[in-house]
Amino acid sequence: MHAPRVSSTHYYRMFGATALRYPIDPASEPAPMRSFTDNRGGHWQAALMEASFGNALVIFSQIGAAGVLYKPLDTANVSAAGQLLADADEATLRGLLAEATPWN
């Protein structure tokens, strides 16, 4: 017997016979990635990464270059971090990039 389909729920089945339901609200999903240009003309992408215990990192990668940088975000949760990233202008993104650390 199949579980009833609910419009805002995705079904996930892995390593078991029972479908697990995860509610998804697409309207609340943050922008997954932002592109911007640094003060020297370098093109960057900033993406959100969920860390342990509800913490969030912004990950920076320069287009055409190797390596990434990261910056922990001082937000209450991942949803707030996503909103911060979505609302950030280029000056804010450049400021976060200036405070980022190389990922070793």
The 8 nearest C-alpha neighbors of each residue, nearest first, counted from 0:
[[1, 2, 3, 17, 18, 16, 4, 19],
 [2, 0, 3, 18, 4, 17, 10, 16],
 [1, 3, 4, 0, 18, 10, 5, 17],
 [4, 2, 1, 5, 0, 6, 8, 10],
 [5, 3, 2, 6, 8, 9, 10, 1],
 [4, 6, 8, 7, 3, 9, 22, 2],
 [5, 7, 8, 4, 9, 23, 22, 3],
 [8, 6, 23, 5, 22, 24, 9, 25],
 [9, 7, 22, 5, 23, 21, 6, 20],
 [10, 8, 21, 20, 22, 11, 23, 7],
 [9, 11, 20, 19, 18, 8, 21, 12],
 [10, 12, 19, 18, 20, 9, 13, 21],
 [11, 13, 18, 19, 15, 17, 10, 14],
 [14, 12, 15, 11, 16, 18, 17, 19],
 [15, 13, 12, 16, 17, 11, 18, 19],
 [16, 14, 13, 17, 12, 18, 19, 11],
 [15, 17, 18, 12, 14, 13, 19, 11],
 [18, 16, 15, 19, 12, 13, 11, 14],
 [19, 17, 12, 11, 10, 20, 16, 2],
 [20, 18, 11, 10, 17, 12, 21, 9],
 [19, 21, 10, 9, 8, 18, 22, 11],
 [20, 22, 9, 8, 23, 19, 10, 11],
 [23, 21, 8, 7, 20, 9, 24, 10],
 [24, 22, 7, 8, 25, 21, 9, 27],
 [23, 25, 26, 27, 7, 22, 28, 8],
 [26, 24, 28, 27, 23, 7, 29, 22],
 [27, 25, 24, 28, 29, 23, 30, 7],
 [26, 28, 25, 24, 29, 78, 23, 82],
 [27, 29, 25, 26, 30, 24, 81, 78],
 [30, 28, 81, 82, 31, 27, 85, 78],
 [29, 31, 85, 32, 81, 28, 84, 33],
 [32, 30, 46, 29, 47, 33, 81, 85],
 [33, 31, 46, 45, 30, 44, 34, 47],
 [32, 34, 45, 44, 46, 35, 31, 30],
 [33, 35, 44, 43, 45, 32, 36, 42],
 [36, 34, 43, 42, 89, 44, 37, 33],
 [35, 37, 42, 41, 40, 43, 38, 34],
 [36, 38, 41, 40, 39, 93, 42, 35],
 [37, 39, 40, 36, 41, 93, 90, 42],
 [40, 38, 37, 41, 36, 42, 93, 43],
 [39, 41, 37, 38, 36, 42, 35, 43],
 [42, 40, 37, 36, 39, 43, 61, 38],
 [41, 43, 36, 62, 61, 35, 40, 37],
 [44, 42, 61, 35, 62, 34, 60, 36],
 [43, 45, 34, 60, 33, 59, 61, 35],
 [44, 46, 59, 33, 58, 32, 57, 34],
 [47, 45, 32, 58, 57, 31, 33, 48],
 [46, 48, 57, 56, 58, 31, 49, 81],
 [49, 47, 56, 55, 57, 50, 46, 58],
 [48, 50, 55, 54, 56, 77, 47, 53],
 [49, 51, 54, 55, 48, 53, 52, 56],
 [52, 50, 53, 54, 49, 55, 48, 56],
 [51, 53, 54, 50, 49, 76, 55, 77],
 [54, 52, 76, 51, 77, 50, 55, 49],
 [55, 53, 50, 52, 51, 76, 49, 77],
 [54, 56, 49, 50, 77, 48, 72, 71],
 [57, 55, 71, 48, 70, 72, 47, 58],
 [56, 58, 47, 70, 46, 69, 48, 45],
 [57, 59, 69, 46, 45, 68, 56, 47],
 [60, 58, 45, 68, 67, 44, 69, 57],
 [61, 59, 67, 44, 43, 62, 68, 45],
 [62, 60, 43, 64, 42, 63, 44, 59],
 [61, 63, 64, 43, 42, 60, 44, 41],
 [62, 64, 61, 65, 42, 60, 43, 41],
 [65, 63, 61, 62, 66, 60, 67, 43],
 [64, 66, 67, 63, 61, 60, 62, 68],
 [67, 65, 64, 60, 68, 102, 101, 61],
 [66, 68, 60, 59, 102, 101, 58, 69],
 [67, 69, 101, 59, 100, 102, 99, 58],
 [70, 68, 58, 99, 100, 57, 59, 102],
 [69, 71, 99, 57, 56, 72, 100, 58],
 [72, 70, 56, 55, 57, 73, 69, 54],
 [71, 73, 56, 74, 55, 70, 80, 57],
 [72, 74, 71, 75, 80, 55, 54, 76],
 [75, 73, 76, 72, 80, 79, 77, 54],
 [74, 76, 79, 73, 77, 80, 54, 53],
 [77, 75, 53, 79, 78, 74, 54, 80],
 [78, 76, 80, 79, 55, 53, 81, 54],
 [77, 79, 81, 80, 76, 82, 29, 28],
 [78, 80, 82, 81, 77, 76, 74, 83],
 [81, 79, 77, 83, 82, 78, 74, 84],
 [82, 80, 29, 78, 84, 79, 83, 85],
 [81, 83, 85, 79, 80, 84, 29, 86],
 [84, 82, 80, 86, 81, 85, 87, 79],
 [85, 83, 81, 87, 82, 86, 80, 30],
 [84, 86, 82, 30, 83, 87, 81, 29],
 [85, 87, 83, 84, 82, 88, 81, 30],
 [88, 86, 84, 91, 85, 83, 92, 89],
 [87, 89, 91, 90, 92, 86, 85, 84],
 [88, 90, 92, 91, 93, 35, 87, 36],
 [91, 89, 93, 92, 88, 94, 87, 95],
 [92, 90, 94, 88, 93, 89, 87, 95],
 [91, 93, 89, 95, 94, 90, 96, 87],
 [92, 94, 96, 90, 91, 95, 37, 89],
 [95, 93, 91, 97, 96, 92, 90, 98],
 [94, 96, 92, 98, 97, 93, 99, 91],
 [95, 97, 93, 99, 98, 94, 92, 59],
 [96, 98, 94, 95, 99, 93, 100, 92],
 [99, 97, 95, 96, 94, 100, 70, 69],
 [100, 98, 70, 96, 69, 97, 68, 95],
 [99, 101, 68, 69, 102, 70, 98, 96],
 [102, 100, 68, 103, 67, 69, 99, 66],
 [103, 101, 68, 67, 69, 100, 66, 58],
 [102, 101, 66, 67, 68, 100, 69, 65]]
